[in-house]
Amino acid sequence: MTKISLPTCSPLLTKEFIYGVATASFQIEGGSTHRLPCIWDTFCDTPGKIADNSNGHVACDHYNNWKKDIDLIESLGVDAYRLSISWPRVITKSGELNPEGVKFYTDILDELKKRNIKAFVTLYHWDLPQHLEDEGGWLNRETAYAFAHYVDLITFAFGDRVHSYATLNEPFCSAFLGYEIGIHAPGKVGKQYGRKAAHHLLLAHGLAMTVLKQNSPTTLNGIVLNFTPCYSISEDADDIAATAFADDYLNQWYMKPIMDGTYPAIIEQLPSTHLPDIHDGDMAIISQSIDYLGINFYTRQFYKAHPTEIYEPIKPTGPLTDMGWEIYPKSFTELLVTLNNTYTLPPIFITENGAAMPDSYNNGEINDVDRLDYYNSHLNAVHNATEQGVRIDGYFAWSLMDNFEWAEGYLKRFGIVYVDYSTQQRTIKNSGLAYKALISNR
């Protein structure tokens, strides 16, 4: 595979379809001395939490290289750039705007606008200010209101520079990985935490949507959810039931409240100590209308029944990415079609899709044919979903460049642009060149 090839009639080949690249603040920015500490700083400083013992103090040094990085984005020919705002960079501990942090982003947004690149802004991509975590973080209901306050201030400051806002990126990761199994910041472990954190995150989304509708009514305002479709390992009734429970617990727990104003029925099966504290009116706030749904997809997961834990994930086999995730693009189509058949959906943007691969840099070239093949097969999976009636308005490659990959540190490379971390030199990989060719040849 040397190029990305879609059917000539595909809606993905129209000029109206938005193509973009995506990043996240903590993963690329560095510039840590110009902001307050966040939970990922603390997590990185905790021995044994990051695979290569690294941190985000420098990362891709986007804080100093952002103009060159926008040149790079423009050179790819994309329509849009999805970036996230570092909450601890733009809001002081006393809850006021930090002018230096705000200017960093308004300069970027102004430059994007000048080049006719649409800014898709994510307001929370996991870097919670540490002082708020010290007060309970997402286990504290007040954090949802602190988030709404931040959104109010920053959206007012950004004015008309933004095309689209997402309230949260992947609340599943924040709640489940961060507060239930502890492999992400802040590293809490306990089933008594996960659902509580999830509810406060969803409440924060709803409160922020209210602010966005008031402050920024002309932007596309929504949320980004990640989905890992659940498949039963067998036709056994117990395995099928366990898999359905896993899907409700890991995927629909974040989707159903937003779309239907209620949690999945499995909430009745959870011990009282695991239940979220739901106040009157919360579900109405969470389930207000959104302009679009962002969907992040990487892989699927098989499950079987477990005697005490209800479900048990099965180690994947077959073709895998460098993260050990199965490559199965048909699951992407099935996910999109199933969601479309289950819920009354707003327009969809694929806000993240991509693959970590073991890249090799040879004579100034990165011939990442495995990643290119991943993009080709998954963009065709998106096309197949549109053939079955799913409205999809855009697609963002994850990621623009190699970066700090959370608990994996700098060991895994998702970028369509290679980063030499010692020199900060960027080199477009062959997958990036193929993505550029697809976009420019529409």
N, C-alpha and C positions, 0 to 999 in steps of 0.2 A: 504494500500500500504506500503510494507516494503522494496521494492527494485525497482530499475529502470530496466524495462524489454523492450527490443527492439526485433523486428523480427530477427531470427538467420541469415537471409541473408542480414541484413542491412549493407550498407557501413559505418555506424556509428560504427560498431563493428570490423572494420579492424584496423590493427596496423598503417596504413597510415593516418587514421583520427586523427587529433590533438585535444586532450582534454586539457583544461586549466582552470585556475581561474584568476579573474581580480580584480584590485584595482585602485585607483587614488590617486595621491600624497597628495592633501589637505585633503582628507578624512581619511587617515591613518597615515600620517607621524608625525605630531606634529613638534617638532624641529624648532619652528617659530623664535627663536632668532638667528638661523643660516642661515637665508635667508632674502631677502628684503620683505617688506609688499606686499601683493597682494590684488586684489579687494574683495576677500572673507573675508580677515581680516577686511577691512573697512565695508563691509556689515554686518558682525557679530557684529561689534561695534555700529551699528545703531539700536536703540531701536525698537522692534516690528518686526524685519525682520526674526529672527530665533525663531522657535516655543518654544524651551526651553531655549532661551537666552544664548546658548552655543557658543563655537568657536572652531577653529581648532588648538589652541596653543599646545595641547598635543595629542588629538585624540586617536589613538591606540598606540601612542609612538613608531611607527615603526622606527623612526629615531634612537632610541636606541636599539630596539628589532629586527632589521632586520635579524640578523643571526638566531635567534629562529624562526622567521617567515618563513625563507627559509627552515629550518628543517621541519616546519609544511607543507609547500607546497610540499616538497619532500615526506613526509609521505602519502600524498593523492595520490601519483602515477601519477600525471599529466605530460603531455608532455611539457607543456608551461605555462608561467606566463606572463600575460598582466599587465604591470605597466605603470604609466605615470611619466614624468619628470616635476619637478617644475621649470618652467622658472625662477622665482625670486630666486631660490636656486643656479642656475648654471651660471647666467649672472649678472654681476655687473651693477650698474646704468650707468656707462660710456660705457657699451656694451662689456666688456671683460669677459672671463671665470673666474668664481670664483673657485679656486683650491679646496677649502674645499667641495663645493657642487658637483663638478665633481667627486671627490674621493668617496663621499658617493654612487654615482650611479655606478662608475666603480667597486667598491668593490662588490656591489650587482650583477652586470652583470658577474663579474669574478666567483663569487660563483655559480651563476646559470649555467654558462658554465661548471664549474667543475663537477656539478651534472647532466649534460646532460639535463637541462631544458631549452627549447627555450625561449628567451626573446622577447616578443612582446611589443615594446616600443611606447607609445603614447606621442607625442611631445607637445600637448596642451590639457589639460583636465580642462580648465576654469579658472586656477589661474593666470590671467594676472597680471604682475607687476603693482602696484598701480601708480608708477610714469608715466607709459605709459597711464593709464586711465586718469591721471591728464592732459595729453596732448590730450585727446579726445578718448582714447581707440580704440575700433573697429569702431567708427565713423570717425576716422582719418585714411586716406589711408596709411599714413606712418607706422602705426602699422603692416601692412602686410609685409612691407620691414624689419621692426625690427624683425619680426618673422623669416623671411628667413635668416637674419643675425645670429640669435640665433641657428637656425637649422644647418647652415653652421658650426658654431663653435663646437656645441655639437656632431654632427655626426662625425666630424673629431676626436674629443677627444675619442669617443667610439670605433672607429676603427672597428675591426671584431667581437665585442662582441655581436652584436644584430642580431636576426634572421629576425625580421620584424619591420618596422616603420609605424605608422599611423600619418599623419600630425595633424589632429584634431579629437577630440571626440565630436560628436553631435553638429555641428554648429547651429542647430535649437535652442538648449537650450541657447547657448551663445547669439544668436541674438534675438530670440523671447522672451524667458523668462527673459533675462538680459537687453535688450534694448527696448523692445516693451511693455511688460506688467509688468515688474519690480519686478517679484517675485524671481528672482535670481540676483546675483551681475552683474553689478554695480547698479541695481535697477532703471534704467531709464524707464520712461513710455511715450509712444507716438508712433503712427503709422508712424510718420515721421522719426523714428530712426531705426526700425526693419530691413527694406530691405537694408538700407545703411550699417548697421553692418554686415548683412548677406553677402553682396557683398564683403566687405573687408576681411571677414573670408574666403570666397571661393577663393579670390585672394591670400590670404596668403597660402592656401592649394596649389594652383598652383605654386606659387613661390617656396614653400618648395619642391614640387615634382621635380622641376628643379634641386635644390640643391642635393636632395637625389639621383637622377640619376647620378649625377657627383661624389658625395662623397661616396655613398654607393650602387653601382650598383648591388651587389650580394644579397642584402636583398630584402624581399618582401615589397614593398612600396605602401601604399594606404591611405584610409581615412575611418573613422567610422561614419556612419549616423544612426540616430534613426528613426524608423517609427512607427506611431500609425495609423493603417488602419482606414479609414473613411467609415462609413456605414450610409445609409439614414434611417431615422426613419419610412418612408412610401414609397409607390410607387408614391406619388404625384410628378409631374414634378418639382415643385419649390423646394421641399425637395431634390430631386435627384441632381438638378443643384447646390444647395447650398452645398451639400456634396462633389460634384466634385470640387467646388471652394475651399473648406476647404482642400481637399487632395492636390491640387496644391499649396495652400498658406503655408501649414504646413509641407508637406512631399516632394512633387516633386520639390519645390523651391530649394532644396539643392541637389537633385538627378539629375535633368534634365540638369543643367549647366555642371556638371561633365561628364555626359554620352553623351549629345547631343550638348553642347556648346551654349545653349540658355536657357532663362528662360521660364517658362510656359506661355501660351498665355494670361493668366489673367493679365499679366503685363500691357496689353493695357487698362485694366479697372481701374487701380489704379490712384489716383490723382497724379499730377506731384510732389507734395510736398513729396509723399511717395516713390518716385522712387529712386533706387540706382544711383550713379554717375558712369556710365560705360565708361571707356576709350577705345580707339582703341587698340585692341590686348588683352584686358582683358579676353574675353571668350575663346580665343585660349589657354591662359595660364591656365585657370581654367579647360579646358576640355582635357588636355593632358592625355595620357594613364596611367592607374594605374594597378598595379600587382594584386590587390585584392580589394574587397569591404567588409568592416566590417559592419555588420548589428546588431543593438541593437533593441530588441523587448521585450515589457512587456504586452501590452494590446491593445484593439481596442476602438473606440469611435463612438457613434451615433450622428447624426446631423439632424437638421431641418432648414428650411428657416427662416430668420429673416428680418423684414422690413427695418432696417437701417444698420445692421451689416453683411448682406448677409447670414451668417451661425450662428447657435447657437448650442453649444454642449448640449447633454442631459445627465443628471445625470445617471450613470450606475446602473443597478440592477443585480440580480443574484449573483453568488459566487464572492466575492471580496477579494483582498489582504488587508493587513493592511494599504496600501496607498489609499484604496478605488477604486482600479483599477479592472475592470472586468477580470475574468479568463476565457478566451475563446481561447484555443489552436488552434482550426480550423482556426482562423484568421491568425495565424502564417504561416500555410501552404499556405493559400490563398495569403498572402502578398508575399511570396517567389516566388510562381508560377507566380503571376501577374507581378512582377518586371522582372522575367526571360522572360516573353512573351512580355514585353514592351520595354526592352532595350537589347542591346548586352552586357552582363555582363562578367566581369572577374570572376575568382573563388571567392566564398563567404566564409567568416568566420563569424559565429555568435559570435560577440565579447562581447555581454552582453545579458543575459537572466536569470531571476530569480524572486524572490518574497519576499517582506517584509511580515512577519507573526508575530503575537503576541506570541513570544516564552516564554516558562516557563522552568526555570532551576530547575530540581528536582533530588536530590541525585546524582549530577554529570552528569546528562544526560539531553539532550534536544531532546525530541521525537517530532520533527517537521514534523509530518506526512502530514500536509497540504502543506508544502514546498516540501517535497519529492514527493507528488502527482503532484504538479505543474511541477517539473522537469521531471517526468516520462511522463506526457502528452505532454509537449513541446518538449522534445527530440523525441518523436514519431511523433510530427507534423513536425519536421525537417526531419525525415526519410520519411514521406509521401511526402514532397516536392522533395526529391531525387528520389522517385519513379516516379515523374512527370517530370523528366529531369533537375532538378536544380542541378548544381554542388556546393556542399558545402564541404569545406576541413577541417573545424574544428569548435569547440564549446567551449565557455568560460562561466563558471558559474559566475554570478554576485550575490554575491561577495564572495571573499575568506573569509572575516570576516566582522562582524558587524562594522560599522564605522560612521563617521559624514555624515549624509544623507542630506547635503545641507540645505535648508530652514526648514527641519524637525528636524535639530539638531541630537541628539542621541536617538530620540523617536522611530525611525523605524529601524528594524533589517533585513537586506538582506543577512547576511552572512550564509555560510554553516559551519562557525566556530563562536561560541559564544564568545563575549568579555565581561568580567567583567571590566568595565571602572575604578573601584576603585582600583583593583589589577593588571590590565592588563593581567589577566590569560585568556588563550585561551582554549576552549573546542570544539572539533569537534562535530557538531550536527549529528543526525541520517541521515539527508539529505546528509551531507558530507561523512559519512561512506558508504552510498548507492552509491554516486558518485564515491568514491574510488573503490568500488566493481565492478561497471560497467566498469571502466577503466582497472582494473587489470585482469578482466576476459575476455578481448577481445581475 
